[in-house]
């Protein structure tokens, strides 16, 4: 198996696959991680004729995890340093660098920190394997199988040309700075996008405000026009009401004048009729009396009242004298025409008294 395919297989493996392979998770809980299990892993790794490449890659990573479990306490007590790693930093490169005994503990701790940073799920899986499997009967680093595994790792490192520079190399710092620059560029691009969006919203808001201002100006103009029209309408209404009142008053006065005119006209017609009868009687010298003639006579002449005797008391006396002589009650028992005649004469007499 070449190095590139082996690397690809290891990088494709998930913690879930590793826990299930050879019942690794169950063996940890049952305390069955012992020397026999380590020898079994070494047989799988070394025998490429019996076992498939996928199984050998799984067995390699299980063995790497078990060896790291033995070193974990020392790794976490050592302070890491900056590393210069040529090529890519996949999991195989990190495992080989971490298990290389020629490196200082600070360098190996730096590999462990980088493994946890780049592959946090696998770092958590290795730590959990250590916590769940404690205490182990024996560690991989303490048995012969462990030495075989380190020799195999060294062969892989030579084939893959994997190595590390001295402490103080700035490669990790450069990568960190490049990552930081990339993140800041992304953040800047996001901010520029947000700024463009905000500017677009601001322009739309400004346009909306301008439109609202124009609408408000138009509304104010319409309101002023409405107020002016309202004042005109109120003024016209006052004039109309005043005109209606004056017209109503004039109509009432006209109706009063019409009634007075009609009364006066009737009075003039009645007077004219009486004058006509009086003139006719004088011209003919007639001595025949008629009711029409009596109606046409002057009130003073009809009543026998001289000028200057028009006091209410005198007229009352005259009215009583006529009533004593001509009241319809005086002719009861006579034919009905006599009562009608006397009644009409008394009506003429009363009318003359009223006019007088």
C-alpha positions in Angstrom: 0.0 0.0 0.0 1.4 3.4 -0.9 1.6 6.3 1.5 -1.0 8.5 -0.2 -3.7 5.8 -0.2 -2.9 4.9 3.4 -3.1 8.6 4.4 -6.4 8.9 2.5 -7.9 5.9 4.3 -6.8 7.2 7.7 -8.2 10.7 7.1 -11.5 9.2 6.0 -12.0 7.3 9.3 -14.4 8.7 11.9 -14.4 8.1 15.6 -17.6 6.2 15.3 -15.9 3.7 12.9 -12.9 3.4 15.2 -15.1 2.7 18.3 -17.0 -0.1 16.4 -13.9 -1.8 14.9 -12.9 -4.9 16.8 -15.5 -3.8 19.4 -13.0 -1.3 20.6 -15.4 0.8 22.7 -16.9 -2.3 24.4 -13.4 -3.7 25.1 -12.5 -0.5 26.8 -15.6 -0.6 29.1 -14.9 -4.3 29.9 -11.2 -3.7 30.6 -10.1 -6.0 27.7 -7.4 -3.7 26.3 -4.4 -5.9 27.1 -1.2 -7.3 25.5 -3.1 -9.8 23.4 -5.2 -7.0 21.9 -2.1 -5.1 21.1 -0.5 -8.1 19.3 -3.7 -8.6 17.4 -3.5 -5.0 16.1 0.2 -5.5 15.1 -0.7 -8.6 13.1 -3.4 -6.7 11.2 -1.0 -3.8 10.5 1.9 -6.0 9.3 0.0 -8.6 7.3 -1.1 -6.9 4.1 -1.9 -10.2 2.4 -4.6 -11.4 4.8 -6.1 -8.0 5.8 -7.6 -5.3 3.6 -6.1 -1.9 3.5 -9.1 -0.4 5.2 -8.7 -2.8 8.2 -5.0 -2.0 8.4 -5.7 1.7 8.5 -8.3 1.2 11.3 -5.9 -0.9 13.3 -3.1 1.6 12.8 -5.2 4.5 14.2 -6.4 2.3 17.1 -2.8 1.5 17.9 -1.8 5.2 17.6 -4.6 6.2 20.0 -3.5 3.5 22.5 0.1 4.7 22.4 -1.0 8.4 22.8 -3.2 7.3 25.8 0.0 6.2 27.5 1.7 9.5 26.7 -1.2 11.8 27.4 -0.4 12.8 30.9 3.2 13.7 30.0 2.1 15.5 26.8 -0.4 17.7 28.7 2.3 18.6 31.3 4.7 19.8 28.6 4.5 23.2 27.0 4.2 23.2 23.2 6.4 25.1 20.8 6.0 26.5 17.3 6.6 23.9 14.6 7.7 24.0 11.0 6.0 21.1 9.2 6.8 20.6 5.5 3.9 19.6 3.3 0.4 19.0 4.6 -0.6 18.4 8.2 -3.0 15.5 8.0 -3.7 13.1 10.8 -1.1 10.6 9.7 1.6 13.3 9.8 0.5 14.4 13.2 0.4 10.8 14.6 3.9 10.1 13.2 5.3 13.4 14.6 3.7 12.8 18.0 5.1 9.3 18.3 8.6 10.1 17.1 10.8 9.6 20.1 13.6 11.7 18.5 11.4 14.8 19.1 11.4 16.7 22.4 8.4 16.4 24.6 7.7 20.1 23.8 7.6 19.2 20.1 5.5 16.1 20.7 3.1 18.3 22.9 2.9 20.8 20.0 1.8 17.9 17.7 -0.8 16.9 20.2 -2.1 20.5 20.4 -2.3 20.7 16.7 -4.1 17.4 16.4 -6.8 18.6 18.9 -7.1 21.9 17.1 -7.4 20.5 13.5 -9.3 17.3 14.4 -11.2 18.1 17.7 -13.5 15.0 17.4 -10.5 12.6 17.2 -8.8 14.5 20.1 -11.9 14.1 22.2 -12.2 10.4 21.3 -8.6 9.7 22.4 -9.1 11.5 25.7 -12.4 9.7 26.3 -10.6 6.3 25.5 -8.1 7.1 28.2 -10.8 8.2 30.8 -13.1 5.2 30.2 -10.3 2.6 30.1 -8.5 3.6 33.2 -6.8 1.7 34.8 -5.4 -0.5 32.0 -3.6 -3.7 32.9 -0.7 -2.7 30.6 -0.1 0.1 28.1 1.1 -0.3 24.5 4.2 1.7 25.2 5.2 -0.9 27.9 5.1 -4.1 25.7 7.1 -5.5 22.8 4.2 -4.7 20.4 4.7 -1.0 21.2 8.3 -1.1 20.0 7.2 -2.8 16.8 4.5 -0.1 16.3 7.1 2.7 16.8 9.4 1.0 14.2 6.5 0.8 11.8 5.8 4.5 12.3 9.4 5.4 11.6 9.2 3.4 8.4 6.1 5.3 7.4 7.8 8.6 8.3 10.8 7.8 6.1 8.6 6.8 3.2 6.5 9.9 3.5 9.5 12.1 4.2 7.8 13.5 7.3 10.0 15.5 9.7 10.0 18.5 12.0 12.4 21.4 12.3 13.9 22.6 15.5 12.0 24.3 18.3 11.3 28.0 17.6 10.2 27.4 14.0 7.6 30.0 13.0 5.5 27.8 10.6 2.6 27.4 13.0 2.7 31.1 13.8 2.7 31.8 10.0 -0.2 29.5 9.5 -2.0 31.0 12.4 -1.4 34.5 11.1 -2.5 33.5 7.6 -5.6 32.0 9.1 -6.2 35.1 11.0 -5.6 37.3 8.0 -8.1 35.1 6.0 -10.6 35.3 8.8 -10.2 39.1 8.9 -10.5 39.3 5.1 -13.7 37.3 5.3 -14.9 39.5 8.1 -14.0 42.6 6.1 -15.8 41.2 3.1 -18.9 40.5 5.3 -18.7 44.0 6.7 -18.4 45.5 3.2 -21.5 43.5 2.2 -23.3 44.7 5.3 -22.1 48.3 4.5 -23.4 48.1 1.0 -26.7 46.7 2.3 -26.9 49.4 4.9 -26.1 52.1 2.3 -28.7 50.7 0.0 -31.2 50.7 2.9 -30.1 54.3 3.7 -30.7 55.4 0.1 -34.1 53.8 0.0 -34.9 55.3 3.4 -33.8 58.7 2.1 -35.9 58.4 -1.0 -38.8 57.3 1.2 -38.3 60.3 3.5 -38.1 62.6 0.5 -41.3 61.1 -0.9 -43.0 61.4 2.5 -41.9 65.1 2.7 -43.4 65.8 -0.7 -46.6 64.0 0.3 -46.7 66.0 3.6 -46.2 69.3 1.6 -49.1 68.3 -0.7 -51.2 67.4 2.3 -50.4 70.8 4.0 -51.4 72.6 0.7 -54.6 70.6 0.5 -55.3 71.3 4.2 -54.8 75.1 3.6 -57.1 75.0 0.6 -59.6 73.1 2.6 -59.4 75.6 5.4 -59.9 78.5 2.9 -62.8 76.7 1.2 -64.2 76.1 4.7 -64.0 79.8 5.5 -65.6 80.7 2.2 -68.4 78.1 2.8 -69.0 79.4 6.3 -69.1 83.0 5.0 -71.5 82.0 2.2 -73.6 80.0 4.7 -73.9 83.0 7.0 -74.9 85.2 4.0 -77.4 82.6 2.8 -78.9 82.2 6.3 -79.1 86.0 6.6 -80.7 86.3 3.2 -83.1 83.5 4.0 -84.1 85.3 7.2 -84.6 88.6 5.4 -86.5 86.8 2.7 -88.7 85.1 5.3 -89.3 88.4 7.0 -90.1 90.1 3.8 -92.5 87.3 2.9 -94.3 87.7 6.2 -94.5 91.4 5.7 -95.8 90.9 2.2 -98.4 88.4 3.4 -99.5 90.9 6.1 -99.8 93.7 3.4 -101.7 91.3 1.2 -104.2 90.6 4.0 -104.5 94.3 4.8 -104.9 95.1 1.1 -107.7 92.4 0.8 -109.4 93.8 3.8 -109.1 97.3 2.5 -110.3 96.2 -0.9 -113.4 94.6 0.6 -114.1 97.7 2.7 -113.7 99.9 -0.3 -116.0 97.7 -2.4 -118.6 97.7 0.5 -118.3 101.5 0.8 -118.6 101.9 -3.0 -121.7 99.7 -3.0 -123.3 101.7 -0.2 -122.4 105.0 -1.9 -123.9 103.7 -5.1 -127.1 102.8 -3.5 -127.3 106.1 -1.6 -126.7 108.1 -4.7 -129.3 106.1 -6.5 -131.8 106.6 -3.7 -131.1 110.4 -3.6 -131.4 110.7 -7.4 -134.6 108.8 -7.6 -136.0 110.4 -4.4 -137.3 107.0 -3.5 -139.1 106.5 -0.3 -139.1 102.8 -0.6 -136.6 101.3 1.8 -134.7 98.2 1.1 -132.0 96.3 3.0 -129.4 97.1 0.4 -130.3 100.8 0.8 -129.9 100.5 4.6 -126.5 98.8 4.1 -125.4 101.7 1.8 -126.4 104.4 4.2 -123.9 106.3 6.2 -123.5 104.9 9.7 -124.4 108.3 11.3 -127.5 108.7 9.1 -128.5 105.1 9.7 -128.2 105.3 13.4 -129.5 108.9 13.7 -126.3 109.9 15.4 -125.1 113.4 14.9 -121.5 114.3 14.5 -119.7 114.4 17.8 -122.0 111.8 19.4 -119.7 108.8 18.6 -118.8 108.0 22.2 -119.1 104.4 23.3 -121.7 105.2 25.8 -123.9 107.0 23.3 -123.5 104.2 20.8 -124.5 101.7 23.4 -127.7 103.6 24.1 -128.5 103.8 20.4 -127.8 100.1 20.1 -130.2 99.3 23.0 -133.0 101.5 21.6 -132.8 99.7 18.2 -132.7 96.4 20.1 -135.8 97.3 22.1 -137.7 98.1 19.0 -136.3 95.6 16.4 -135.0 92.6 18.4 -136.2 89.4 16.8 -137.8 88.3 20.2 -140.3 91.2 19.7 -141.9 89.5 16.7 -142.3 86.0 18.0 -145.6 84.5 16.9 -145.5 86.4 13.6 -144.4 84.8 10.3 -140.8 83.7 10.1 -139.9 86.4 7.6 -140.5 89.0 10.2 -137.9 87.4 12.5 -135.5 87.1 9.6 -136.1 90.7 8.6 -135.6 92.0 12.1 -132.5 89.9 12.5 -131.0 91.3 9.3 -131.9 94.9 10.3 -130.2 94.4 13.7 -127.1 93.0 12.0 -127.0 96.1 9.8 -127.4 98.3 12.9 -124.7 96.5 14.8 -122.3 96.7 11.8 -123.0 100.5 11.6 -122.3 100.8 15.4 -119.0 98.9 15.0 -117.9 101.1 12.1 -118.9 104.2 13.9 
